[in-house]
Amino acid sequence: MASTFSTNLNLELQATGEHSGTWGSTLNTADFSAFLLQAQASGAKVVALANAGGDMVNATKQADEFGLTRAGKTVVSLLTFITDVNSVGLKAMQGLTFITAFYWDRDDESRAWSKRFFELRKRMPTMAHAAIYSAVRHYLRAIEAAGTDEAKAVMAKMREIPVNDFYAKNGRVREDGRMVHDMYFVQVKAPEESNGPWDYYENPVDHSGRSSFSSLDEGGCPPVKQR
């Protein structure tokens, strides 16, 4: 399964744990039928959509039209926001599987913060909204703890103070600057399973931060490697 994004869409298929094939199209493609038909005929059990935004939305809609999920295939997206699901609707998105850093309905703390966000924006927050708020708050807490805004002192406190808030659990800022935290494995509900607006995901399953992010040795940070 692809781990990075490029100007191409890749449909990477896996069957019984083996790579079955990869197909790509240029950015902003409207018609994914040729690639989806290849995926459907490949015998793969998992179809991974390595795209985002409008391309991901179009590919997911067309995967539903071709009945990939109904045929028993698992459609996986490498980047999906809850606003994407809201715009497309549960009928077309049902069964889509992906990893997310945040879901508003995960626990009491996430629901309380998301309610405040909703009152201001009239929509539930994406993981990007939550991440930015959490990062800024963590930075300000580090300044307070350090008693200064001097960069090295603040960074030391940011690494020292764990991140456990409405956004992240078991979070810590590593030496290379990456914030490692638990992620959540989710699947989009069928329309009849939803209890109302924005109730879109099955109960999130925790995915340990240690296995969700590359290790410090694999991170490729030059200053860390030089030490």
C-alpha positions as CSV (number, residue, x, y, z in Angstrom):
1,M,0.0,0.0,0.0
2,A,1.4,3.4,-0.9
3,S,2.6,5.6,1.9
4,T,3.1,8.9,0.2
5,F,1.1,11.1,-2.2
6,S,2.2,12.3,-5.6
7,T,0.6,13.9,-8.7
8,N,-0.7,10.4,-9.6
9,L,-3.6,8.4,-8.3
10,N,-2.5,4.8,-7.6
11,L,-5.0,2.0,-7.1
12,E,-2.9,-0.5,-5.2
13,L,-4.5,-3.9,-4.7
14,Q,-3.6,-6.6,-2.2
15,A,-4.8,-10.1,-2.3
16,T,-4.1,-12.5,0.6
17,G,-1.3,-10.1,1.7
18,E,0.3,-9.9,-1.7
19,H,0.6,-6.9,-4.0
20,S,-1.7,-7.6,-7.0
21,G,-1.1,-4.5,-9.1
22,T,-0.9,-0.7,-9.3
23,W,-2.7,1.6,-11.7
24,G,-2.5,5.4,-11.9
25,S,-4.1,8.4,-13.5
26,T,-3.2,12.1,-13.6
27,L,-4.4,14.5,-11.0
28,N,-8.0,15.8,-11.3
29,T,-9.2,12.8,-13.2
30,A,-13.0,12.7,-13.5
31,D,-13.4,9.1,-14.8
32,F,-11.8,6.3,-12.8
33,S,-13.9,3.5,-14.4
34,A,-11.0,1.8,-16.2
35,F,-8.9,1.5,-13.0
36,L,-11.8,0.4,-10.9
37,L,-12.8,-2.3,-13.4
38,Q,-9.2,-3.6,-13.4
39,A,-9.3,-3.6,-9.6
40,Q,-12.7,-5.4,-9.7
41,A,-11.4,-8.1,-12.1
42,S,-8.0,-8.6,-10.3
43,G,-9.2,-10.9,-7.5
44,A,-7.8,-8.5,-4.9
45,K,-9.6,-8.3,-1.6
46,V,-8.4,-4.8,-0.8
47,V,-8.5,-1.8,-3.1
48,A,-6.4,1.2,-1.8
49,L,-7.1,4.7,-3.1
50,A,-3.8,6.7,-2.8
51,N,-5.4,10.1,-3.5
52,A,-7.2,12.9,-1.7
53,G,-9.7,15.7,-2.1
54,G,-11.9,15.7,-5.2
55,D,-10.1,12.7,-6.7
56,M,-10.7,10.6,-3.6
57,V,-14.4,11.6,-3.6
58,N,-14.9,10.8,-7.3
59,A,-13.1,7.5,-7.0
60,T,-15.1,6.5,-4.0
61,K,-18.4,7.4,-5.6
62,Q,-17.5,5.4,-8.7
63,A,-16.3,2.4,-6.6
64,D,-19.8,2.4,-5.1
65,E,-21.4,2.6,-8.5
66,F,-19.4,-0.4,-9.7
67,G,-20.3,-2.3,-6.5
68,L,-16.8,-3.0,-5.2
69,T,-17.9,-3.1,-1.5
70,R,-21.0,-5.1,-2.3
71,A,-18.8,-7.6,-4.1
72,G,-16.9,-8.2,-0.9
73,K,-13.9,-6.0,-1.5
74,T,-12.6,-3.6,1.2
75,V,-12.0,-0.1,-0.2
76,V,-9.3,1.7,1.8
77,S,-8.6,5.4,1.5
78,L,-5.1,6.8,2.5
79,L,-6.5,10.2,3.4
80,T,-10.2,11.0,4.2
81,F,-11.7,13.8,6.2
82,I,-15.1,13.7,7.9
83,T,-16.1,16.6,5.6
84,D,-15.5,14.3,2.6
85,V,-17.9,11.8,4.0
86,N,-20.4,14.5,4.8
87,S,-20.3,15.9,1.3
88,V,-20.7,12.5,-0.5
89,G,-23.1,10.9,2.0
90,L,-23.2,7.5,3.7
91,K,-24.9,5.6,0.8
92,A,-21.8,6.0,-1.4
93,M,-19.2,6.0,1.3
94,Q,-20.4,3.1,3.4
95,G,-17.8,0.5,4.1
96,L,-14.9,2.8,3.3
97,T,-12.0,2.0,5.7
98,F,-9.2,4.2,6.8
99,I,-6.9,5.4,9.6
100,T,-7.7,8.8,11.2
101,A,-6.0,10.8,13.9
102,F,-9.3,12.2,15.3
103,Y,-13.0,11.5,15.4
104,W,-15.3,14.0,17.2
105,D,-17.4,11.2,18.8
106,R,-14.4,9.2,20.2
107,D,-14.9,10.1,23.9
108,D,-16.3,12.7,26.2
109,E,-13.3,15.0,25.8
110,S,-13.4,15.0,22.0
111,R,-17.2,15.5,22.0
112,A,-17.0,18.5,24.3
113,W,-14.4,20.2,22.2
114,S,-16.1,19.4,18.9
115,K,-19.4,20.8,20.3
116,R,-17.7,24.1,20.8
117,F,-16.2,24.0,17.3
118,F,-19.6,23.1,15.8
119,E,-21.3,26.1,17.6
120,L,-18.8,28.4,15.8
121,R,-18.5,26.6,12.4
122,K,-21.8,24.7,12.0
123,R,-19.9,21.6,11.1
124,M,-17.8,19.0,12.9
125,P,-14.0,19.4,12.9
126,T,-11.7,17.4,10.8
127,M,-8.5,15.8,12.2
128,A,-6.6,18.8,10.7
129,H,-8.7,21.3,12.6
130,A,-8.2,19.4,15.9
131,A,-4.5,18.9,15.2
132,I,-3.8,22.6,14.7
133,Y,-5.6,23.6,17.8
134,S,-3.9,20.9,19.9
135,A,-0.4,21.8,18.5
136,V,-0.9,25.5,19.3
137,R,-2.1,24.8,22.8
138,H,0.8,22.4,23.4
139,Y,3.2,25.1,22.2
140,L,1.7,27.7,24.5
141,R,1.8,25.3,27.5
142,A,5.5,24.7,26.8
143,I,6.2,28.5,26.8
144,E,4.4,28.7,30.1
145,A,6.3,25.8,31.6
146,A,9.7,27.1,30.3
147,G,9.0,30.6,31.5
148,T,10.4,31.9,28.1
149,D,9.6,31.8,24.4
150,E,13.3,31.1,23.6
151,A,13.2,28.3,20.9
152,K,15.5,25.7,22.4
153,A,13.9,26.0,25.9
154,V,10.4,25.7,24.5
155,M,11.3,22.7,22.3
156,A,12.8,21.0,25.3
157,K,9.5,21.4,27.2
158,M,7.4,20.4,24.2
159,R,9.3,17.1,24.1
160,E,9.1,16.7,27.9
161,I,5.4,17.3,28.3
162,P,3.2,14.5,27.0
163,V,0.2,15.2,24.8
164,N,-3.0,13.8,26.2
165,D,-6.0,15.9,25.2
166,F,-9.2,15.9,23.1
167,Y,-7.1,15.3,20.0
168,A,-4.3,12.9,20.9
169,K,-3.7,10.1,23.4
170,N,-0.3,8.9,24.4
171,G,1.3,11.6,22.4
172,R,4.9,12.8,22.6
173,V,7.1,15.0,20.5
174,R,10.2,13.1,19.5
175,E,13.8,14.4,19.1
176,D,13.2,14.8,15.3
177,G,10.1,16.9,15.9
178,R,7.5,14.3,15.0
179,M,4.6,14.0,17.3
180,V,3.9,10.3,17.8
181,H,0.4,9.4,19.1
182,D,-2.3,6.8,18.8
183,M,-4.3,6.6,15.6
184,Y,-7.8,5.2,15.0
185,F,-8.9,2.6,12.5
186,V,-12.5,3.4,11.3
187,Q,-15.1,2.3,8.8
188,V,-17.9,4.4,7.5
189,K,-21.3,3.3,8.6
190,A,-24.2,2.3,6.4
191,P,-27.1,4.9,6.3
192,E,-29.3,2.8,8.5
193,E,-26.6,2.5,11.2
194,S,-26.2,6.2,11.7
195,N,-28.0,7.9,14.5
196,G,-28.0,11.3,12.9
197,P,-25.9,14.0,11.3
198,W,-22.1,13.5,11.6
199,D,-22.5,10.0,13.2
200,Y,-20.5,8.5,10.4
201,Y,-17.9,6.1,11.8
202,E,-18.0,2.7,13.5
203,N,-16.5,2.7,16.9
204,P,-12.8,3.8,16.4
205,V,-10.3,1.0,17.1
206,D,-7.0,2.3,18.7
207,H,-3.9,1.8,16.7
208,S,-0.7,2.3,18.7
209,G,1.4,5.3,17.8
210,R,4.5,3.2,17.8
211,S,3.2,1.1,14.9
212,S,1.5,4.1,13.2
213,F,4.7,6.1,12.6
214,S,8.1,5.4,11.3
215,S,10.7,4.9,14.0
216,L,13.3,7.5,14.9
217,D,16.0,5.5,13.0
218,E,13.7,5.4,9.9
219,G,12.6,9.0,10.1
220,G,15.4,10.4,8.0
221,C,16.1,13.5,10.1
222,P,19.7,14.6,9.3
223,P,20.4,16.3,12.7
224,V,19.4,13.1,14.5
225,K,21.5,10.9,12.3
226,Q,24.6,13.1,12.9
227,R,24.4,12.5,16.7
